[in-house]
């Protein structure tokens, strides 16, 4: 079903109204995984202002498996690679995304951990940003439990 929505109304600027609208449309709440550094920081702030639940992706952050991966970015790309290899994921028919996937290179650092070629290097090779493939990698990593969000605990102290 192809729906078009007017995104200029006041509902888009009021998180409470937006939540009511989303619920009324039958759209289940979901997390948005956003590549937070750089331009993504504005998107994080804007989505939160609009009442969306945002999970920030920081590729340079430490990986869960720090013995095997240099950072979250390497772990996320390796997760995607493994899912493709095992037939549990597939790339859509998108020539640009396939080109971006083929531009991925990996190596090992001095500690023997997996490192992915920096995005800037892929940009030079592709003559554009590899945003399509990166969004697929981040989304799949997040949806398979790879992105860990912070936890907050509350407790009482007796005086």
N, C-alpha and C positions, 0 to 999 in steps of 0.2 A: 504494500500500500504506500503510495507516495503522498505525503501530507506537506503542506506549506504552512508556515507559521509566521505571523507578524511579530518580529522581534523588536519593534519600536515602542510598544506600549509600556505603561508604567509597571506592569507585572515583572518585567525583566530587571527592574531596579530595586525591587523590594523582595528580599529573601523569603519572607513569610508568604507573600502573594504567589511567588514563583513555586514554592512548595505545594501550595493548594492547587495551582494550575497543573503541575506535574502529576500530582495524585489524581486529579480529575480526568486527566488524559489517559489514565491507566498505565502510566510509565512507572515502572518500579524504580526505586532509588538504587543508584549504583555509584561506585567510586570512579572518579576520574583520575587517571595516572598521568601526571604532567612532568615533562622534563624540565625541572625547576630552574637550573642556571640560566642566566642571560635573559632572553626574551620571555622564557617560560615563567619567570617570577611575576611578571605582570598578569599573565593568564591565571596563575595560582591565586593572586590577590582578587582578581575580578570574579573568578568562579566562586571563591569563598564568600565574597560580598553578595553574590547571587544565591547563596544558600546551598551550594553544591558541596558534597564531600570530596575533598581533594587529597590524594596521596602524592607527595612529592618524590620524584625520582632524581637522585643525585648519583650520577655514574661514577664519580671519583670516590664515593664512600666505600668503606671497607666491605668486602664480600662476606657473606655468611661463612663460606668455606675459604678462609684466608690462606690455607696451606696450598690450595689449588689455583686460586684466582687472585689477580693483583687488585681488583676492585669490583664493585657491583656491575659496572659496564661489561667487563669480561665475563662475569658469571651469567648475566642476562643473555648475552649473545651466545654463550655456550649452551645455555638452557634451550634457546631457540634452535640452535644447530642440532642438538640431541633430539628434540621433538620432531624436527623435520626428518632426521635420519631414521628414527624409529617409526615413522609414518603416523605419528600422533598429531601432526600439524601439517599444513600445506600452504604454500604461498598462493594468493589469488592470481588470476590472470591479469597481471599488471606489469607491463614491460619495464616501466621506470623502477618499480620495486625489485624486479628480478635483477636489473642492472646494479642497483644499490647493494643487493645481497651478494652479488658476484665481486663487488669491490671490497668486501670484508677480508682483511688479512689478520692473522694472529701469529704471535711468537711467544717466547718465554723470557721472563726477566731473569736477573742474576740468581734469584731464589728458586727458579724453575716453575714459577707461576704463569698461568696463561694471561697474556696481554693482547688486547684488540688494538689494531691500527687506529690512531686518533682520528676523530671525525674531520679535523682540518685536512688531514692527508686524503681522506676519501673525497672531500669537497674539491680539492685540487684535481684529483683524478676524474671525477664525474662532471666537473664544471658547474656543480649545483650542490645543494645540501641534501644529504641522504635521509630526509625527514620521513618519507613513507616507510622505509624499512625500519628505521629507528622507532617509529610509533608502534609498529607491529611487535618488535622485540620487547619494548617496554610494556605494552599491553598484555602480551602473553606471559611475560615474567611476573607481572603483577597478579594476573588472574590465576596463575599456578602457585601462588603463595610466596613468590620470591621477594617481593618488596615488603619489608617489615616496617610497620608503623610504630611510633613510640607509644608507650603505655604510661598512664598516670594513675597513681594510687593515692587514695585519701585515707587518713586515719585520724583518730581522736587522741588527744593527749590530756590526761588528767592533771589538774594543777595541784 
